[in-house]
Amino acid sequence: MANRHLSRSIVLQTLFEWDFSLALKKSASINAELKKVLDRNLKEFAPGLEDDNFVLKLLGDVLKKHGTIDKIIEKAAPDWPIDKISIVDRNILRIGLTELLFGDRSQVPPKVAINEAIELAKTFGGENSGKFVNGVLGAVYKEIGEPDKEHQKTDNKKKVCSGEKETKEPVDISKLPVENLGGALVYAKKPARLGGGDSVLFAFVHDVFGYWTLSKGKVEGEESEKEAAVKAIKKEIGLDIKIKEKLGTNEYVATYPSKGKSLKKVVYFLASCDYKELVLENSGGLDGARWFEMREVPELRIYNDIVPLISKAIEIISSKKL
């Protein structure tokens, strides 16, 4: 077994004991106890392990980030509350997501992080653990924009040149169930107490994947996309908005571990409101909400597919002086 794969299995076994017993304790000595567990596991299962620094760093990173990671798991697997996922599976997900989202990609590329987690699930989990872990990590990988996609394209070209066939089947989106959503880029005039003038502020929400994005909500029953957007933004950040005009439509494939893939179609609008402090609802998928001035927007970490929508909104506001 390769050193790093063995290291991950040691981290998993240590996290299992931490999750099962140590995490329930409120003792100040929990770190010392955890170190004893790790040392015992290293001695028993990996005597002479050369890369023990990797073990220590990975375990430390998982413990440091586990609160954020658990929120991401709940967003990626909404049908599975974190306490309903088996101890083995949830700690495999913690390891995989820590490496996928916070690791050094030059050392552990995203696909390696996912594949290693799947192998852990097949070895230590139940009959469906591999599929479940693959579904959750795959959903997060799609959500963050498939960061090593360009590298994969290069690899695929090499395969074609060498005569090796690429076996991955493309998704036929025409056969997927469709979920319709409405969302909006909301703006307000900067109030005098904050500097006023002709400045415009934009409202963004921050998701647990580390991106600033736009509020959106699912179309229910006979609702229109406009109505869904108005309702979602009121619920999500407490704003009463007025829809100005349509900005555009985005489509993407979402993967749910329990029900597979679906095609999400989001219609986005430009909307205005009176300025007020944003109040973020209690949501497993979002961890922040803020107003930004127009000049600050280019510095934000934003999903590529909403950049054109923001650009269009800025053009509209600048030309019409809304």
C-alpha positions in Angstrom: 0.0 0.0 0.0 1.4 3.4 -1.0 2.5 5.5 2.0 -0.1 8.3 1.5 -2.9 5.9 1.1 -1.8 4.2 4.3 -1.5 7.6 5.9 -5.1 8.4 5.0 -6.3 5.1 6.5 -4.5 6.0 9.8 -6.1 9.4 9.8 -9.5 7.8 9.2 -9.1 5.3 12.1 -8.0 8.1 14.4 -11.0 10.3 13.3 -13.3 7.4 13.9 -12.2 7.1 17.5 -12.3 10.9 17.9 -15.8 11.1 16.5 -17.1 8.1 18.4 -15.8 9.0 21.9 -13.3 11.9 22.2 -15.5 14.5 20.5 -18.1 13.9 23.2 -15.7 15.0 25.9 -15.3 18.6 27.0 -11.9 17.9 28.5 -9.1 20.4 27.9 -6.8 17.4 27.4 -8.7 16.2 24.2 -5.7 17.1 22.0 -3.3 15.1 24.1 -5.7 12.2 24.0 -6.1 12.4 20.3 -2.3 12.5 19.9 -2.1 9.3 21.9 -4.7 7.7 19.6 -2.8 8.7 16.5 0.5 7.4 18.0 -1.1 4.1 18.9 -2.6 3.7 15.4 0.7 4.6 13.7 2.6 2.0 15.9 0.0 -0.7 15.3 -0.9 -0.3 11.7 2.0 1.6 10.1 5.3 0.9 11.9 8.1 2.7 10.1 5.8 4.9 8.1 8.1 7.3 6.3 5.7 10.2 5.7 4.3 10.8 9.2 4.4 14.6 8.6 1.6 14.0 6.0 -0.5 12.2 8.6 0.0 14.9 11.2 -0.9 17.7 8.8 -3.9 16.0 7.3 -5.4 15.2 10.7 -4.7 18.7 11.9 -6.4 20.2 8.8 -9.5 18.0 9.1 -10.0 18.9 12.7 -9.4 22.6 12.0 -11.8 22.7 9.1 -14.4 20.1 10.2 -17.1 22.7 11.1 -16.9 24.2 7.6 -16.6 20.8 6.0 -19.7 19.5 7.8 -21.7 22.4 6.4 -20.5 21.6 2.9 -21.5 17.9 3.4 -25.0 19.0 4.4 -25.3 21.2 1.3 -24.0 18.5 -1.0 -26.1 15.8 0.5 -29.3 17.6 1.7 -31.2 14.3 2.3 -28.5 13.2 4.8 -28.1 15.2 8.0 -24.5 14.9 9.2 -25.5 12.9 12.3 -27.4 10.4 10.0 -24.3 9.6 7.9 -22.3 6.6 9.3 -19.2 7.5 11.3 -16.9 5.9 8.7 -18.5 7.6 5.7 -18.7 11.1 7.3 -15.0 11.0 8.3 -14.0 9.8 4.8 -15.9 12.8 3.4 -14.1 15.1 5.9 -10.8 13.8 4.7 -11.7 13.9 1.0 -13.2 17.4 1.2 -10.3 18.8 3.3 -7.9 17.7 0.6 -10.2 18.7 -2.3 -10.9 22.2 -1.0 -8.0 23.2 1.3 -5.1 21.0 0.2 -2.1 21.8 -2.0 -3.3 20.8 -5.4 0.3 20.5 -6.7 0.7 17.7 -4.2 -2.8 16.2 -4.3 -4.8 17.0 -7.4 -8.6 17.2 -7.0 -9.2 13.9 -8.8 -6.6 12.2 -6.6 -8.3 13.5 -3.5 -11.7 12.1 -4.7 -10.3 8.7 -5.8 -8.4 8.2 -2.6 -11.6 8.9 -0.6 -13.6 6.5 -2.7 -11.0 3.8 -2.1 -11.2 4.4 1.6 -14.9 4.0 1.4 -14.7 0.8 -0.5 -12.2 -0.6 2.0 -13.7 0.6 5.3 -17.3 1.5 4.6 -20.5 -0.4 3.8 -21.8 -1.8 0.5 -22.9 1.6 -0.8 -20.2 3.8 0.8 -18.1 4.1 -2.3 -21.1 5.3 -4.4 -22.2 7.7 -1.7 -18.8 9.3 -1.2 -18.3 9.5 -4.9 -21.7 11.3 -5.2 -21.0 13.9 -2.5 -17.4 14.7 -3.6 -18.5 14.7 -7.2 -21.2 17.3 -6.5 -18.7 19.5 -4.7 -16.2 19.1 -7.4 -18.8 20.3 -10.0 -19.8 23.2 -7.7 -16.2 24.5 -7.5 -15.9 24.5 -11.3 -14.0 21.2 -11.8 -10.6 22.8 -11.1 -8.4 20.3 -12.9 -10.6 20.1 -16.0 -8.0 21.7 -18.3 -5.5 19.1 -17.1 -7.9 16.3 -17.9 -8.5 17.7 -21.3 -4.8 17.6 -22.0 -4.6 14.0 -20.8 -7.6 13.1 -23.0 -5.8 14.6 -26.1 -2.8 12.5 -25.3 -5.0 9.4 -25.1 -6.5 10.1 -28.4 -3.1 10.7 -30.0 -1.9 7.4 -28.5 -5.0 5.5 -29.7 -6.3 5.0 -26.2 -10.1 5.5 -26.0 -11.8 7.9 -23.5 -14.5 5.8 -21.9 -16.4 8.5 -19.9 -19.9 9.0 -21.3 -21.2 12.5 -21.6 -24.3 13.5 -19.7 -27.4 13.7 -21.9 -29.0 16.7 -20.3 -32.2 16.3 -22.4 -33.0 13.2 -20.2 -32.4 14.8 -16.9 -35.2 16.1 -14.6 -35.4 19.9 -14.6 -35.5 22.2 -11.6 -36.4 25.8 -12.3 -35.1 28.6 -10.1 -35.3 32.4 -9.9 -32.5 34.6 -8.7 -31.4 38.2 -8.7 -28.6 40.6 -8.5 -29.8 43.2 -6.0 -28.6 46.8 -5.9 -29.3 49.8 -3.7 -28.2 53.4 -3.6 -25.5 54.0 -1.0 -27.1 55.9 1.9 -25.8 59.3 2.9 -24.6 58.0 6.3 -22.2 55.7 4.4 -20.9 58.3 2.0 -23.9 58.6 -0.3 -23.3 60.3 -3.6 -24.2 58.4 -6.7 -22.6 55.1 -5.5 -24.4 51.9 -6.0 -24.1 48.8 -3.7 -24.6 45.2 -4.7 -25.8 42.5 -2.4 -24.0 39.2 -2.5 -24.2 36.0 -0.4 -21.1 33.9 0.5 -21.4 30.1 0.1 -19.6 27.4 2.1 -17.4 26.7 -1.0 -15.8 30.1 -0.6 -17.5 32.0 -3.4 -19.6 35.2 -3.4 -22.7 34.6 -5.4 -26.3 35.6 -6.1 -29.4 34.6 -4.1 -31.8 32.2 -5.8 -34.7 30.0 -5.0 -36.7 27.1 -6.4 -39.8 27.8 -8.4 -42.7 26.2 -6.5 -46.1 25.2 -7.9 -47.5 27.9 -10.3 -44.9 30.5 -9.3 -43.0 32.5 -11.9 -39.2 32.8 -11.8 -39.8 36.5 -10.8 -41.9 35.4 -7.8 -39.4 32.8 -6.8 -36.6 35.3 -6.8 -38.6 37.8 -4.8 -39.5 35.2 -2.2 -36.0 33.7 -2.0 -34.3 37.0 -1.5 -36.7 38.0 1.2 -36.2 34.7 3.0 -32.4 34.5 2.4 -31.2 38.0 3.2 -34.3 39.9 4.4 -34.7 42.3 1.4 -37.9 43.5 -0.2 -36.9 43.8 -3.9 -38.4 45.2 -7.1 -37.6 43.4 -10.3 -36.2 45.7 -13.0 -35.4 43.4 -15.9 -34.1 40.0 -16.9 -30.3 39.6 -16.9 -30.1 36.1 -18.3 -30.4 32.3 -17.7 -27.8 29.8 -16.5 -28.0 26.1 -16.6 -25.9 23.5 -14.8 -26.1 19.8 -13.8 -26.4 19.2 -10.0 -25.6 15.8 -8.5 -27.4 14.4 -5.4 -26.1 11.3 -3.8 -29.6 10.0 -3.1 -31.4 10.9 -6.3 -28.7 11.3 -9.0 -28.4 14.2 -11.4 -30.8 17.0 -12.3 -30.6 20.0 -14.7 -31.0 23.3 -12.9 -32.2 26.3 -14.9 -31.9 29.6 -13.2 -33.4 32.8 -14.5 -31.6 35.8 -13.0 -33.0 39.4 -12.8 -31.7 42.8 -11.9 -33.6 44.0 -8.8 -33.5 47.1 -6.7 -34.4 47.8 -3.0 -33.9 50.4 -0.3 -30.6 50.0 1.5 -30.8 48.0 4.8 -28.4 45.8 6.7 -28.4 42.2 5.3 -29.7 39.5 7.7 -28.6 36.1 6.5 -31.0 33.2 7.2 -29.7 30.2 9.1 -28.6 28.1 6.1 -26.2 25.1 5.8 -25.2 26.4 2.3 -24.4 30.0 3.1 -22.1 31.5 5.7 -22.2 35.3 4.9 -23.9 38.2 3.2 -22.5 41.7 2.4 -23.0 44.8 0.4 -20.2 45.7 -2.0 -19.5 48.8 -4.0 -19.1 48.4 -7.8 -15.4 48.9 -7.6 -15.0 46.1 -5.2 -16.7 43.4 -7.3 -13.8 42.6 -9.6 -11.8 41.5 -6.5 -14.3 39.0 -5.3 -14.1 35.3 -5.8 -17.1 34.7 -8.1 -18.4 31.8 -10.1 -17.5 32.2 -13.8 -21.1 31.8 -15.0 -22.4 34.8 -13.1 -19.7 37.2 -14.2 -21.5 38.1 -17.5 -24.7 38.7 -15.5 -22.9 41.2 -13.2 -21.3 42.9 -16.2 -24.7 43.3 -17.9 -26.2 44.7 -14.7 -23.4 47.3 -14.4 -24.0 48.3 -18.1 -27.7 48.7 -17.4 -27.2 50.7 -14.3 -24.6 52.9 -15.9 -26.6 53.6 -19.0 -30.0 54.1 -17.4 -28.8 55.6 -14.2 -31.4 53.5 -12.3 
